[in-house]
Every structure is written in structure tokens, then in C-alpha cells.
């Protein structure tokens, strides 16, 4: 059963155009002209109950705009959206109790108060009893390894601790669907790992559906088996992570350790050079010529070690965006 259904979703913003100088300012004030910016274009997908789906794209691709439409914060220009059987922009109470939105660059906790005070406010808003409140806070505190941090003013918490407290606040009402927009933004490696482990455990324990955007590919590879790829407002891929590599990166990475360093001009004839660092060289080789290329490298160079692997997922997606591939 699909909890999230998106059909031909579009969002167009009118943007005022202003010419430079005094004349342009007066004209802008008296007779404003606009042009249309297509933030999201004809996007369609479905997400089933319990799925954890990565939502990828460069800055300005339309990720956050799509999330805001899915949560009812903005109205679509056209198309249909249903989330847990509801039309999001109607913002019905029953709908709001089923979802949560966490944005890594925004906070809901009051800065100068202990997080526990904000949690009590959330509990009152959602009508959670004192007994249930204590149970849920205790369970989530243990899962997030927050210890006694909830009684300290939010401003005294580390960035990682604040993010965990924000997650606790967002999940206090036990939503079915989590919309997470850069939840590990700015966190150090250990804090990112802690948030990932929590989200994985929470999904397994509750069966919650998760739509996750992140610029940290480790978040996606650790949590998501399926990804949606958006570029310039258009959905260009919907499938598995492995399928993403197969679809957009028909090549392998060949790492070579040489007996002695060589200049790049003596290496570039074999395949596309990714990097040369002393005696270590990285090539990108198309799959159909992989065997012949490896044979040529071994025959022509003094090789100490050679390995063939899939290219890093970050590199695959970066290539997609740089090339503007839409296929």
C-alpha cells in the first residue's frame, strides 16, 4: 500500500524582474513585471509503508519545495498529492498527527529553555497524557543516547545533541511518516553516525515511512535502498542505489599502484584519469573495454597492485548533475 502518492506535481513561482538604476526602480515600483520559475516540473512517484527513500539533487533542484508540498506548507501549482490518504495543503488535524518534518537548518526547540520544556509543550499540543509522555520521552531518550541532556538549556547542548533533541521533539507524537530535510547538516562524523543509527532503529522498530534528503551520501547509502533523483525540478531517476550506478555510471574504477611515479601525459592514453597521487593512480574505464584496458595497463606499466571497484556513489551522482543527464 502506498502512503505517499504524487502525480504530475508542479510548482511555479512568479519572480519580479527589476532593471538596474533609478528608472528601473521607478518602473519596478509602478508597473512590476514577472517571469515564472519552475521549481518542480511534472514529478510523479509513490512510496510504500515502511520504506526509507533517499531524495537527492543539487541545491535548487526542487527537493525542499517538494517536501513542503508533501507536508502542506505550500500549495502545488498543479498535480495531485496524497499523504496517508490526505491532501496535505488542507492541513487537517488527523493528517498533521501522522507526519513530521525535520529540517536540519531550522529548529523548533526554544533556545534558552531546557528541551524538556519544549517537549511538554508538544505533548500538550498533541494531547499526549503525562503517563504516555514519560514513556515516549524515556524510550526516545534511550534510543538517542541523550542521557540527562534534556534538562539543560538548548543553547548549552552541542550541535549533535541539539539535533537529537530536535528529532525527539519531532517524533514525540509517533508519526507514521517522517520527512527529513538534511537532518545531519553540519554535524561531525560521530554525530552523523549516531543520527543514522537512530533513524535505522526507529524505522525497524516502528515501521515508519521515511523520505530523506541529504548532501551526505553516507546518510543515503547507510539508510536507503531506493533513491529519487531530481534535477532542475524534474525527477530523472527512481530506483535502487545499485541501479543508479548501473544506469548513470557504465564504468568501473581501476586503482593502480605503480612501482614509480609517472607524469599524467604518460597515463592518460589508457583511460580517463580521475587522480594521480604519487604512485597511486585512479582511472575510470567503461565496462565494455575493461578487460582490454586492464590488460594494456598491466602490459605497459610497472604495476605493484591493481584493483577494480564500483566508483563512489558521490562521484556517480556528481557526474549526473554536471552532465545534466535526463534519461
C-alpha positions in Angstrom: 0.0 0.0 0.0 1.3 3.4 -1.0 1.3 6.0 1.9 2.6 8.8 -0.4 1.2 9.3 -3.9 2.5 12.1 -6.1 1.1 12.6 -9.6 2.3 15.2 -12.1 3.3 17.6 -9.4 4.3 21.1 -10.4 5.2 24.3 -8.5 5.8 27.6 -10.4 6.8 30.8 -8.6 6.3 34.2 -10.1 9.5 36.2 -9.7 9.6 40.0 -10.1 12.1 41.4 -12.6 13.8 44.7 -11.8 16.1 46.6 -14.1 19.1 48.4 -12.7 19.2 52.2 -12.0 16.7 54.8 -10.9 14.5 54.3 -13.9 14.4 50.5 -13.2 13.5 51.2 -9.6 10.6 53.5 -10.5 9.3 51.1 -13.1 9.6 48.2 -10.7 7.5 50.3 -8.2 4.8 51.5 -10.6 4.5 48.6 -13.0 6.0 45.4 -11.8 6.8 42.6 -14.3 7.3 39.0 -13.6 8.8 35.8 -15.0 8.0 32.3 -14.0 10.4 30.0 -12.3 9.6 26.3 -12.5 10.8 24.8 -9.1 9.1 21.4 -9.6 8.1 20.0 -13.0 5.7 17.1 -13.6 7.0 14.9 -10.7 5.4 11.6 -10.0 6.3 8.8 -7.6 4.8 6.5 -4.9 6.3 5.5 -1.5 5.0 2.4 0.4 4.5 2.0 4.1 7.8 1.4 5.9 10.1 2.4 3.0 13.2 4.6 3.6 13.7 6.6 0.4 16.6 9.0 -0.3 15.7 12.2 -2.2 18.7 13.5 -4.0 19.6 16.6 -6.0 21.8 19.6 -6.1 21.0 22.9 -4.4 18.0 24.4 -6.1 16.8 21.2 -7.7 13.4 21.2 -6.0 13.9 18.9 -3.1 12.8 21.2 -0.3 10.0 22.6 -2.4 8.7 19.1 -2.9 8.9 18.3 0.8 7.0 21.5 1.6 4.2 20.5 -0.8 4.1 17.0 0.7 3.7 18.4 4.2 1.2 21.1 3.2 3.4 24.1 3.8 2.9 25.3 0.3 0.2 24.7 -2.3 1.1 22.9 -5.6 0.6 24.9 -8.8 -0.9 21.7 -10.3 -0.9 18.0 -9.9 -2.2 15.7 -7.2 -0.6 14.7 -3.8 -2.0 12.3 -1.2 -0.1 11.5 2.0 -1.6 8.9 4.3 -4.9 9.3 2.5 -5.0 13.1 3.0 -4.5 16.2 0.8 -1.6 17.9 2.5 -2.4 21.6 2.0 -5.7 21.2 3.8 -3.6 20.7 7.0 -6.3 18.6 8.7 -5.5 17.7 12.3 -5.6 14.0 11.5 -3.0 14.5 8.8 -0.7 16.6 11.0 -0.7 13.9 13.6 0.6 11.3 11.1 3.6 13.3 9.8 6.6 15.2 10.9 9.1 17.5 9.1 12.6 17.9 10.4 14.8 20.5 8.7 18.5 20.5 9.6 18.8 24.2 9.3 15.7 25.0 11.3 14.9 24.4 15.0 11.7 24.1 17.0 13.2 23.9 20.5 13.3 27.2 22.5 16.9 28.3 22.7 17.1 29.4 26.3 14.9 26.7 27.9 15.6 23.1 28.6 14.5 20.8 25.8 12.1 19.1 28.2 10.1 22.3 28.5 9.6 22.4 24.7 8.7 18.7 24.8 6.0 19.3 27.3 4.5 22.0 25.0 4.5 19.5 22.1 2.8 16.9 24.4 0.1 19.4 25.2 -0.4 20.3 21.5 -0.8 16.6 20.5 -2.9 15.7 23.6 -0.4 13.2 24.9 -1.1 12.1 28.5 1.5 12.5 31.2 2.0 8.7 31.5 2.4 8.3 27.8 4.7 11.3 27.6 7.1 9.9 30.2 7.1 6.6 28.4 7.8 8.1 25.0 10.4 10.5 26.2 12.2 7.7 28.1 12.1 5.4 25.1 13.4 8.0 22.6 16.0 9.3 25.1 17.4 5.9 25.4 17.4 5.3 21.6 19.1 8.6 21.1 21.6 8.3 24.0 20.7 11.7 25.3 21.0 10.9 29.0 20.2 13.9 31.1 20.7 16.4 28.3 17.0 17.3 28.1 17.2 19.2 31.4 19.9 21.5 30.1 19.2 24.8 28.2 19.2 24.0 24.5 21.9 26.7 23.9 24.3 24.7 26.0 24.0 21.5 24.0 26.4 20.5 21.3 25.2 20.6 17.7 24.8 16.9 17.6 22.9 16.8 20.9 20.6 19.6 19.7 19.8 17.6 16.5 19.0 14.5 18.6 16.7 16.6 20.8 15.1 18.1 17.7 14.4 14.5 16.4 12.9 13.6 19.8 10.6 16.5 19.7 9.6 15.7 16.1 8.8 12.1 16.9 7.1 12.6 20.3 3.6 12.2 18.7 4.7 8.9 16.9 4.2 10.0 13.3 3.7 7.4 10.6 5.7 9.4 8.0 9.0 11.3 8.5 10.1 14.0 6.1 13.7 14.7 6.9 15.5 17.6 5.1 19.3 17.5 5.8 19.0 16.1 9.3 22.7 15.7 9.7 23.7 19.1 8.2 26.8 20.5 9.9 27.2 17.5 12.3 30.6 15.9 12.9 31.2 12.3 11.8 30.3 10.8 15.2 27.1 12.8 15.5 26.1 11.9 11.9 26.6 8.2 12.7 24.5 8.5 15.8 21.6 10.1 13.9 21.8 7.4 11.2 21.8 4.6 13.7 18.8 6.1 15.5 16.8 6.5 12.2 17.6 2.9 11.2 16.5 1.5 14.5 13.4 3.8 14.6 12.3 2.6 11.2 12.8 -1.1 12.1 11.1 -0.7 15.4 8.0 1.4 14.3 7.7 0.7 10.6 7.7 4.4 9.9 8.0 5.6 6.3 10.9 8.0 5.7 11.7 10.4 2.9 15.2 11.7 3.4 17.2 14.4 1.7 20.9 14.8 2.4 24.1 16.0 0.8 26.0 13.4 2.8 26.0 10.3 0.7 26.8 8.2 3.7 23.3 9.0 5.0 21.8 7.7 1.9 24.0 4.6 1.5 23.5 3.7 5.2 19.7 4.1 5.3 18.2 3.9 1.8 17.8 1.1 -0.7 15.7 3.3 -3.0 16.5 6.8 -4.3 14.7 9.5 -6.1 17.0 11.8 -8.1 15.7 15.3 -9.0 17.5 17.7 -11.3 16.2 21.2 -12.3 12.8 20.3 -10.9 12.4 17.1 -12.9 12.6 13.5 -11.5 15.3 11.8 -13.6 15.6 8.5 -11.6 13.5 6.4 -9.3 15.1 3.1 -8.3 17.7 1.3 -6.3 21.1 2.7 -5.3 22.8 -0.2 -7.3 20.5 0.6 -10.2 21.6 4.2 -10.1 25.2 3.2 -10.6 24.3 0.8 -13.4 22.1 3.5 -15.1 24.3 6.5 -14.9 27.8 5.1 -14.5 28.5 2.4 -17.0 32.1 2.2 -16.0 34.4 0.8 -13.3 37.1 2.5 -11.2 40.6 1.0 -11.6 43.1 1.8 -8.9 46.7 1.2 -9.7 49.8 1.3 -7.5 52.9 1.9 -9.7 56.5 1.0 -9.0 57.4 4.6 -9.6 55.6 7.8 -10.3 54.8 8.8 -13.9 53.6 12.1 -15.4 49.9 12.3 -16.3 50.6 12.5 -20.1 52.1 9.0 -19.9 48.9 7.7 -18.2 46.0 9.5 -19.9 46.2 7.3 -23.0 45.0 4.2 -21.1 41.6 5.6 -19.8 40.0 8.6 -18.2 42.2 9.8 -15.4 40.5 10.5 -12.1 43.5 11.3 -9.9 47.3 10.9 -9.7 48.9 11.0 -6.3 52.5 9.9 -6.4 52.5 6.2 -7.3 48.7 5.8 -6.9 46.6 6.3 -10.0 42.8 6.2 -10.4 41.2 5.5 -13.8 37.5 5.4 -14.9 37.0 2.7 -17.5 33.9 1.8 -19.5 32.7 -1.7 -18.7 32.8 -2.9 -22.3 36.5 -2.2 -22.6 37.5 -3.0 -19.0 39.3 -6.3 -19.7 41.3 -4.9 -22.6 42.2 -1.7 -20.7 43.4 -3.6 -17.6 45.5 -5.9 -19.9 47.1 -2.8 -21.5 47.9 -1.2 -18.1 49.5 -4.4 -16.8 51.5 -4.9 -20.1 52.7 -1.3 -20.4 53.3 -0.1 -16.8 55.2 -1.4 -13.8 52.3 -2.3 -11.6 52.6 -3.3 -7.9 48.9 -3.6 -7.2 45.6 -3.2 -9.2 42.0 -3.3 -8.0 38.7 -2.8 -9.9 35.7 -1.4 -8.0 32.5 0.4 -8.5 33.0 4.2 -8.5 31.9 6.0 -5.3 28.2 6.9 -5.3 29.1 10.6 -4.7 31.1 10.5 -8.0 28.2 8.9 -9.9 25.7 11.5 -8.8 28.1 14.3 -9.3 28.6 13.3 -12.9 24.8 13.1 -13.4 24.4 16.7 -12.2 27.4 18.0 -14.0 26.3 16.5 -17.3 22.6 17.3 -16.8 21.6 13.8 -17.7 17.9 13.3 -18.1 17.3 9.8 -19.4 
